Amino acid sequence: MRFPEGHALVQTVDFFTPIVNDPFGFGRIAAANALSDVYAMGGKPLAAMNILCFPCKDFSMEVLRAILDGGLDAVREAGAVPAGGHSLEDDTIKYGLAVSGSVDPTRMATNRGVKPGDLLLLTKPLGTGVLINALSAQWQGHEKFEKMLIAQCGRLNNHAGRVINELSLIGATDITGFGLGGHLLELAGASGVTLTISLNSLPLLPQAIELASMGLLPGGSINNRNYYLPQCAAPEGLDPIQLSLAFDAQTSGGLVLAVPEAKLADAQAMLTDAGDLAVVIGQAITLRPDNKKLALTP
């Protein structure tokens, strides 16, 4: 659907149950997560509609209002119109957004746009799945984990979206429930390339390795690792904790941008100037003869 000449409509929807105790923080995280799909295409959010399930008998209206205020805070930062939405009474709190945005179809990034030689930039640290699990278990230090989650997961990917648009990048993905490894396999499969990733280069949230080594890797992350790892080229001797965190299920994670080498310095400068990470975690190469689309190295 195009409107007007030179623009295309993009739409996405996402919602989930609370991952932090603070209702405002949860609302902002859920909204930032929903907005990310538009940014991953290099698009601009135009309007967002709330999706809310709420147990009215179990929680006060102040909690409901705080969730919606958190979402509104993210929508306004994105420059989008808060356009109402729909709510219903349910046994479990669930919140998210249906987002409409616009993109220049000639400057749009997709998971089919990665070319051999492209460098892979990651814009947020990994480990939110582990920290969410530790928070849920009320592990020692959980108050600090919640603050980190609200800061990281509630941060918009708008700057990375601007990099996609201004540098005309054509390959990108956001990192969410399938973990970095799962989403990179999708990216590589759609583009017909192999992505080589260095585990030592992966940026991690503080204490992610320590918590994962204590057994706090969530079930979804373990499922990701068990399902996707056999599809990867992974030599023996890789650090098992780093390997698990490469498949840790993320909530409102960063974007992976496929950047031609000639544009790398500009992309990193734009991201770091905006306060985002811009870590090179690997590179795209021609598809391996064994058809493995993700190659993991130390």
N, C-alpha and C positions, 0 to 999 in steps of 0.2 A: 504494500500500500504506500503510495507516494504522495507527498504533499509538501510544499508546492514543488515546483521544478527544482531538481537537485537535492531533494531531501526524501528520506524514507522513514516510515514509522517503525519503531521497534518496541516490543512489549515483553514483559517478563513478570513472573509472580513467584513469591517465596514466603514461607512463614514456618515457625517452629515453636516448640515449648521453651520456657525460660532456661537459660544457661547460667545466669547469675541471680543473686537474691534481690539486688536493687532494681525496682521496677522501671525507673527512668533509664538506667543503664541498659536493661534488657530491651526496652523499646527502641533505644538508639541503635543497639547492635543489630536487632532484627531488621530495622529499616536500612542500615548501612549494607547489610548482607543482600537485601533485595535490590538495592540500587546498583550493586557491583556488576550485575550482568550487563547493564547498559554501558557502564564505564569500560567493561572488557571489550566492547565493540568499538570503542572510541566515540560513543554517543553522548548526548546530553539529556538528562532526565527532564521531562516537561511537566508531568503530573503523576501523582501517586495516590492510590486509594487504599485505605486501611482494611485489613482482614483481621478480625478479632473474635476469638472464642474466650468466654470468661465465665467462671463459676460464681455467679452473683451471691449465692448463699454462703460462700466460704471466704470471700474477700470483700473488703470495703471498696466503695467507689473511688476512694483516694488512690488505691492501687491501680485501678483501671485508668484513672486520669493521668497518673504518672507514666504509665506505659505509653499512652497516646502522646503525652508531652515529649517523651524521649524520641518517639518516631517523628513527631513534628519537627523537633530540633534538627534531625538529620535531613529531613526533606527540605527544610528552609535553607540549610547550609548548601544543599545541592542546587538551590535556585529553582526548585520545582514547585508546582502548585499543589497544596494539599486539597484533594478533591473528594473528600468524604470517604465512603467505604461501606462496609457491611459488618455487622456483629451478630453473634448468637450466643445463647447461654449453653455452656458445655461443662463437663466435669473437670476439664484441664485447661489451663491458660495456654492459648496459642496466639501468636501475633506475627504479622508481616505486612507486606505491601504488594499490590499490583501496580507496576510502574510502566508508564508510557514515556518513550523518549524519541528523539530524532537523531538521525545519523546521515552523513553524506555517503551515499552508497558507493561512491568512487574512492572513498578514504576510510573504509570500514575494515576492522580486523575480525577475523574468524579463526576457528581452529584448523582451517585448511591452508593457512597462509605461510607456514614455516618453510624456509628454504635451506638447503645445505649451506653451512657457513654462518648462519644466524647464531648470535650469542643469546643466551637465555638470562633475562634479568628477573629477579624475584623482588617484590616490593614490600613484603611484610615477613617477619620471622615466623617460623613454624612452632608448633607445640601447644596450640590452644586446646586440642582434644585432651591432652594429658592434664593441663591445668583445670579444665572444666571438670574432669573426673576427680581431681584432688579437691576442688571446691565442693563438689557434691558429697564427697566422703568426709568433709569437714577436717581435712588433713591439716597438720600443724602448718600455720602460715596461710591458711585459706583466705584470710582477709586481704592479704597482700596479693594473692592470686586473683581475687575478684577485681581489684583495682587495675591490675595489668590487663585482664580480659576486657574490661570496659574501655580502657585506653586503646588497646590494639584492635579489638573487634568492632568498636564503635567508630573507628577512623574510616572516613570515606576513601574510596579509590579514585577520587576525581582527578587527582594530579596525574596518575598513571593514564587515565582516560584522555587527558589533554595531551600527554606525550604521544599516545597512539595517533591522535588526530593531527597534531602539528608536524610530526615526523613521518606521517603517512605509513605507519607500520601496518602490516596486514596479517600478522599472526599473533594471537594472544589467547589466554584463558584465565579465568579466576580459579582460585584454589579453595574448594569447599569440602563436602562430605567424603569424596573419594580419596582425599589426601593428595599431596603433591604428586606421588608416583602414579596414582590412578588418573588424574587429570592430564599428566604429561603423556601417558599412553594414549589417551583420547586425541590429544594434540598431534602426536606423532603418527597415529593411525590415519587420521583425516588428511594429513599433509604428505604421507608416503615417505617419511624420513625416519631415521633413528636419532634419538636424543641421548647424548652422553651427559651424565650427571655425576659430579664429585660430591660424595657425602660430606667430606670435610669442609666443603664450601657452604653448606646449608646454614643459614642464620637461624638460631633457636632462641626461644624465650628463656629468660633466666630460670634455672632449676628444671627445665624440661628433661634433660638427660637424667638428673638425679631422681626425679619422680618416676620416669619411665623405668629406670633400673629397679625401683621399689615395687614394680608390678602395677602401676597406676595407668598403664596404657588402656584406653577404653575398648570395649568389645568391638565397636565399629572399626576402630583402627586395626585391631588384630585381624578382623575379617578382610579388611582392605589388603593387608600384607599377605595373608594366606592366599587370597584370590589373585592378586596382581603379580606377586613376586615370581611365580613360575613363568610368567610371560616376559620376564626381563633377563638380560644377560648380566649375571651377578657372580663374580668369581668367589671362591671360598675365601674365608678370612676377613670378610667385611665385618665391621663392628655391628653386633646384633641390635644394639640400642639405637645407633644412628639409622640403621636400616629400618627399624620399626617406626622411627619418627618421620622417615621419608614417606610413610604411608599413613601418618596420623591424620584422622579426620578433622578438618578445620571448619571453624565457623567464622564467616565473614573474613576469610583470609585475603592475602594479597593477590596481585595479578602476576602472571608470568608473561613477559613481553619478549617476542622473538625480534631481535634487533640486528640488522646488518652491521658489520664491523665499522663501516664508514659513519654510521649514525650513533655508535655506542657512546662516545664522549658526550654528545649533546643530550642523549637520553639520560645518562647518569647525572649530568649537571642539573637538568631540569627536575629530576626526582629528588636529589639531595638538597637542592635549594628550597624545595617545598617541604622538606622534613621527612621524606619517605626514604626507605631503603632502596638501594639500586645494586644488588649483589649479583654478580655473574656466577651462576651455579652450573653452567654447562654450555653445550653447543650442539647444534643440529649438524648431522653428517648424512651422507648418502645412505639409504637403507642397507643394513647389513645383509650379507649373503644368507644368513640363517633366519632372516626376516624378524629378528628381535628388534622391537621399536624403542626400547628403553634399555640403555646400558649403564649400569651403576659401577662406579669406581670409588676407591678410598678418598 
